Amino acid sequence: MAAQAMGVPPKYRALNRPMIRVYGWFKPVVGEMYEMLYQYDAAYLFDSSKFAKAFGFSGTPYSEGIRITAASYRKPA
């Protein structure tokens, strides 16, 4: 969705756990991702209903957030 919003073809790579570990030796950001892989071992459930009720705030759908972010990158500096 992000690539589409930016008007470019998507580019991505999929790495398994051992490859993420090795790649992390050369790219520290990827090494940090390895430490957080446990978050993807099970469903990540988030319920913001109490927050929304208390503060009258609702979340932004991914598609809208991506569209807004892409538009902000296209604005002249």
C-alpha positions as CSV (number, residue, x, y, z in Angstrom):
1,M,0.0,0.0,0.0
2,A,2.9,2.4,0.8
3,A,4.6,1.8,-2.6
4,Q,1.3,2.3,-4.4
5,A,0.6,5.6,-2.5
6,M,4.1,6.8,-3.5
7,G,3.6,5.8,-7.1
8,V,6.5,3.4,-7.2
9,P,6.8,-0.4,-7.6
10,P,7.1,-2.3,-4.3
11,K,10.5,-3.6,-3.4
12,Y,10.9,-6.0,-0.6
13,R,12.9,-9.1,0.6
14,A,11.8,-11.8,2.9
15,L,14.5,-13.2,5.3
16,N,14.2,-16.2,7.6
17,R,15.3,-16.0,11.2
18,P,18.9,-17.2,10.7
19,M,19.4,-14.7,7.8
20,I,18.0,-11.9,9.8
21,R,20.5,-12.7,12.5
22,V,23.5,-12.8,10.0
23,Y,22.3,-9.7,8.2
24,G,22.0,-7.9,11.5
25,W,25.8,-8.2,11.9
26,F,26.2,-5.8,9.0
27,K,23.0,-3.7,9.5
28,P,22.3,-2.8,13.1
29,V,18.7,-1.9,12.4
30,V,18.1,-5.4,11.1
31,G,19.8,-6.8,14.2
32,E,17.3,-5.0,16.4
33,M,14.5,-6.5,14.4
34,Y,15.8,-10.0,15.3
35,E,15.3,-9.1,19.0
36,M,11.7,-8.2,18.4
37,L,10.7,-11.3,16.3
38,Y,8.9,-12.8,19.3
39,Q,6.2,-10.3,18.6
40,Y,5.3,-12.2,15.4
41,D,5.1,-15.7,17.0
42,A,1.5,-15.2,17.9
43,A,-1.4,-12.9,17.0
44,Y,-0.8,-9.4,18.1
45,L,-4.1,-8.2,19.6
46,F,-4.7,-4.5,20.5
47,D,-7.8,-3.2,22.0
48,S,-8.1,0.6,22.2
49,S,-11.7,0.8,23.1
50,K,-11.1,2.1,26.7
51,F,-8.8,4.8,25.4
52,A,-11.3,5.8,22.6
53,K,-14.1,5.9,25.1
54,A,-12.2,8.0,27.7
55,F,-10.7,10.5,25.2
56,G,-13.1,10.4,22.3
57,F,-10.3,9.4,20.0
58,S,-10.6,6.9,17.3
59,G,-7.7,5.3,15.3
60,T,-6.7,6.1,11.8
61,P,-7.1,3.3,9.2
62,Y,-3.9,2.1,7.7
63,S,-4.9,3.2,4.2
64,E,-5.7,6.7,5.3
65,G,-2.5,7.0,7.4
66,I,-0.4,5.8,4.4
67,R,-2.1,8.2,2.1
68,I,-1.5,11.2,4.4
69,T,2.1,10.2,5.0
70,A,2.8,9.8,1.3
71,A,1.2,13.2,0.6
72,S,3.5,14.8,3.2
73,Y,6.6,13.5,1.4
74,R,5.4,14.9,-1.9
75,K,5.0,18.5,-0.5
76,P,7.8,20.9,-1.5
77,A,10.3,21.6,1.2
